[in-house]
């Protein structure tokens, strides 16, 4: 059974599993007797499953966002527990924001064509257990074909980037948001995501995107990553390079 799950995990992280296979994985990792070498995967599945059930009220989300915006500096997150706590907070903020945005879709349904509607449905959180990773990647890639993303789609992509349990789906959402660099919501989402992502592939992708779009506000966060010894060396080096580049841009703007 363990060997079969390992093979299934390989396909899952490649975004090739079907909905039925992903349901099988979720059910397996809800058990108590998980083999030691699979415990890390179990923690991931349980973490995202638990996070999806926590829905803060709109007023609570507003208070959290206000407090985050009021902070001039982000306190370094030393322990893994603190990183997860901060991640859950920002994920839930994005989740609640997504709910508020997606609730407005009915007002504009008359202008949405069938493909856009299907794409939005695939990315809704209430549908996450009914779509496979490959289907969600396809929906994310479809968003890139749009000339301009509305607030609904942008927020859905941000939520997917932060919240989807499959790293390949999150990477696809990162790339999709980079195509909407002129959207303030997309840029803010990319910055906030850099604060909470722990997967090195996603971290590297975010750093590259934020440098390419010359998002100077991300310099401080890149500095934090570069100084965080819990982060992989390759990420720290890339963050240091990004910080140097963005700082130089800030100096040029000031002169």
N, C-alpha and C positions, 0 to 999 in steps of 0.2 A: 504493500500500500504506500509506504514511504517513497519508494522509487517512482511509483506512478505519479505521486504528488509533485516530486521534484521535476519530472518531465513536464507536468502540467504548468508548474511555475515558470519554467523556461519559456514556454509558449505564451504564458500570461504576460511576462515582462517584455515580450516581443510584440505584444498587442495582437496576438493571433488566436486567442481563445474565444470560444463561443459563449453565449450567455449562460447556457447550461453548465459549461465547464467552470465558469467563474462562480456560479452558485455553488458548485461542488467544492471549490476552494474555500469559499466563505464558511460553508458548513463544517469543513474539515478543521479550520483554524478556530472554530468556536469550541472545540473539544478541550478537555482538560489534560489529556495524555498526549501532548504534542512532543515528538522527538526533539531532543536537545538541539540538534543542528538546524532545526526548522523554527526554533523559538523566535528568532528575529523577524521572520515573515509573519508569524502569528501576532506579534505585537503590532505590526503595521496594519494588518487586516482588522484587528480589534480596535485600534486607535481610530481609523477612519469610520468604522461602523458606529462607534460611540459618538464621534463628532457629528455625524449626520443626524443623530437624534436630538441634538441640543440646539434649540432654536430660540435665541434671545428675542425679546420684544423690540420693537422699533425704537422706543425710548431708551432702552438699555444700550442698544447699538450706538445711538447718537451720543450718549454720555461717554462711551468708550472711545469713539472717534475723537470727540472733543478733547479728552484727556491726552490722547496720543498726539494730536496736533499741537497741544500746548507745550509739549516737552521739546526743549531745544536740543537735547541729546538723548540717545538711546543707551540705557545702561547695559554694559556688556553682560551677556548671558553666560554665566560660568558653568553651571551644571546642566546636564541633559534634561533634568526635570524642569528647570526654568525655561529652557528652549521650547519644550513641549507646551508648557503653560502659555507662553507668549504666542506660540503657533496656534493653539486652540482659540485664543482671544481674537487674533486677526482673522482666522478662518471663519469664526462665527460672525464677525463684523461683515466680512464679504458675503457670507451665506445669507445673513439677514438683509443686506443690501440687495442681493440678488432676488430675494423673495419680493421685496418692495418693487423692484424694477419689473420682474416677470409678471406681477399682478396687473401691470398696466398694458400687457400685450393685447388684451381683448379690445382696448380702445383703438388699436391700430391694425387689427386683424384683417380689415378690409383691404389694406395696401400690401400685406405680406402675401407673396406667392406660395405655392405648395412646397417648394424646395426649402425656402427660408423657414416656413412653419415647421417642417419636418426636422430641420437642423436644430431649431430652438427646442423642440420636444426632446431630441436626443441628449441635449445638454442640461436639461432640467434635473435638479437634484432628486426630485421625487421619482424620476425615471431611471436613476442610476443603477438600480438592481434589475432593470428590465432591458438594459442595453449592454452590449459587450464592449471591451476596450477598442476593438477595431472599428466598431460602429461610431464610437465617440470620437476617435481620431478622424474618421471620415467626415463627421459633422464639423469638427474644428477646422479641417482643411477646406471645407466648403465656405466657411466664413471669410477666408482669405480672398475668395473670388468676388466678394462684394466690394463695390467702389467705396462705400463708407458704411461703417458699422453704427447702428443706433445704440442707445444707452443699454437696451436690453441685452443685445448680443455682446457688447463690450463687458458688461458685468458678468454675463454667463462665462465668458472666456476667462475672466479673472478668477471666478469661483472654481472653474475647472483647473486652472493653473495651480491654485492653492490647495484644492480640496480633493481632486481625483486621486484615487488610491493607486493608479497605474502611472509609473513614471513616464512612460512614452506618451501618454495622453497629456500629462502636464507639460512635457517638452513641446508637444505640438501646439498647445495653447500659448506657450511663451512665444513661439515663432509667429503665431497668428497675430498676437497683440502687437508685435513689432511692426506689422504692416499698417497699424493704425496709430503711428507715433504722433500724429497731429491731434489725437484725441486726449485731452487732459486726464480723463478717467483712466485711459489705458496706461499712460505714463505713470500715474500715481500707483496704479495696481502693480506695475513692474517693480517700482521702488519698494513697496510694502512687501512684496513677495520675497525680495532678496533678504529681508529681515527674518523670515521664518523658514525658508527652505533649508533642508538638511542634506538632500541628495546632491552629491558633488556635480553630477551631470547637469542638473537644473541650475545650480549655483553658477557654474561656468557659463551656461547659456545666457542667464540673466545678466551677468557681468558684461559679456560681449555685446548684448543688445543695448544695454544702458550706455555703454561707451560709444557704440555706433550711432545712437540717436542723440549723443552729446547731452545726456541728462545730468547736469551738474549737481543737482540735489542729491544724487546717489553717491557722491564722493565720500561723505561721512560714513555711510553704511559700508562702503568698500574698505575704508580704513579699519572699521571694526572687525570685518572679516579677516583682513590681513594680519591683525594682531591677535586673533583668536586661535590659540594653540590646539583647540579641539577640532578645528577645520583641517581638511587634508592639505598637504603642502602645495599641491598643484593649484588648489583653489586660492590659498593664501597668496601665492605668487601672482596669480591672475588678478586678484583683488588689489594687490599692491600696484601693479601696472595700471589698472583701471583708475585707482585713486590718483596716481601721479598724472595721468592724462587729463582727468577731469579737473584736477586742481590747477593745472596749467591753463586750461580753458577759462577757469574762474579768474585767474590772474590777468589774462588777456582782456577779459570783459571789463575788469575793474580799471585797467590802465587807459 
